[in-house]
Amino acid sequence: MRVPLFDTSTPLAPLRETILERIAEVMASGQFVLGPEVAAFEEEFASYLGARHVIGVANGTDAITIALRALGVKPGDDVVVPALTFYASAEAVVNAGARPVFCDVDFDTRNVTVDTVHAALTPRTAAILSVDLFGLPAPDLRELGLPVLEDAAQAAGARCDGAMAGTLGDVATFSFYPSKNLGAFGDGGAVVTDDDAIAELVRSLRFHGSRDKETFQYVGYNSRLDAVQAAILRVLLPHLDQWCGGRRAAAAAYVAAGVGQHVGLPAVPEGTDPAWHLFAVTHPRADELLKALAARGIGARGYYRVPLHRQPAMAPFVDESGPTRPLPVTEVLAAQNIALPISPVLTEELAGEVAAALAAAA
Ligand SMILES: Cc1ncc(COP(=O)(O)O)c(C=O)c1O
């Protein structure tokens, strides 16, 4: 039986007619970029998150760059970033003019901790970029006394002590890339904040640094959310909680099927409801297991095998004698993680297939 890494089409199938109708409405409106559809999505997503402002942008990478600039990050500043995340988290720091300083993560949660971030602080640290990796909210870092940007690209729908992922820092960012938990039919992203001044700056930066299309206050970006994507996201948003519940049920099915006897499971801190964008387990012979799973038609994958501090483009920013070198936990997790198939509709039967394949290979 084939088990794909993601299944985006099954959850969308019942919504097909509604989505097509909404696309036709956008087409009839003739308003394709920003406009009332995007404003309505921004309002609905803000209300879902319990945040004051959501600002739609072109993608999750731009969202980080723009949010960092709105936080006041500038050339000459340092920003702490976990070394185990998607490349965009650090790339956006460089594009904002700052230097990424890579920190380590915790083995069990795969996330940064107060201690790993603290070890990476420098006199020039202007902000901390925490990532809700694989859909598990990162811990509260505000005790460190610096602005925190929460990269929630992988965590739409996750909660921490009742608060939504996306409201756990001073500003947060989302990606609506199609495979994400809340995925559009193309690129899209958002910045989230309760701070009126930051929100105003983000709105300006996403449109060339202008609010009135006449006066250009800043050198900004052309980074706007399309109306078609917003219309689609408005159809999907009411289903996000149920889909995240399906993802948690899939993770529970893996645990019930005994996966934990063969591979290391992620730890979930008390009070946290992960959104399990990815369900990444660990094994010392991860690549060998991946081959065995692939041979049985199971679409598992290792993520971030080359962590950010070893990416060629990041070499100019890595201080080999810096305070956080080496990054031992990142190295082990990068080599040993195995993302198992996950989706809102992964059945117990499929989880059992994957568990049996792991049992045979581990
Ligand atoms: C953690 C993280 N940050 C940022 C991004 C960038 O988002 P986008 O692809 O929408 O630019 C992604 C995903 O692609 C991501 O997983």
The ligand as an SDF file (V2000), in Angstrom:
LIG
                    3D

 16 16  0  0  0  0  0  0  0  0999 V2000
    9.9400   27.4180    9.0330 C   0  0  0  0  0  0  0  0  0  0  0  0
    9.6950   28.0950    7.7340 C   0  0  0  0  0  0  0  0  0  0  0  0
    9.9550   29.4020    7.6020 N   0  0  0  0  0  0  0  0  0  0  0  0
    9.7300   30.0570    6.4530 C   0  0  0  0  0  0  0  0  0  0  0  0
    9.2300   29.4200    5.3360 C   0  0  0  0  0  0  0  0  0  0  0  0
    9.0920   30.1790    4.0700 C   0  0  0  0  0  0  0  0  0  0  0  0
    7.8050   30.2640    3.5860 O   0  0  0  0  0  0  0  0  0  0  0  0
    7.5310   30.5030    2.0080 P   0  0  0  0  0  0  0  0  0  0  0  0
    7.8950   29.2600    1.2790 O   0  0  0  0  0  0  0  0  0  0  0  0
    6.0650   30.8100    1.9540 O   0  0  0  0  0  0  0  0  0  0  0  0
    8.3550   31.6710    1.5860 O   0  0  0  0  0  0  0  0  0  0  0  0
    8.9340   28.0480    5.4300 C   0  0  0  0  0  0  0  0  0  0  0  0
    8.3540   27.2400    4.3460 C   0  0  0  0  0  0  0  0  0  0  0  0
    8.4710   27.2420    3.2270 O   0  0  0  0  0  0  0  0  0  0  0  0
    9.1830   27.3720    6.6340 C   0  0  0  0  0  0  0  0  0  0  0  0
    8.9370   26.0530    6.7580 O   0  0  0  0  0  0  0  0  0  0  0  0
  1  2  1  0
  2  3  1  0
  2 15  2  0
  3  4  2  0
  4  5  1  0
  5  6  1  0
  5 12  2  0
  6  7  1  0
  7  8  1  0
  8  9  2  0
  8 10  1  0
  8 11  1  0
 12 13  1  0
 12 15  1  0
 13 14  2  0
 15 16  1  0
M  END
$$$$
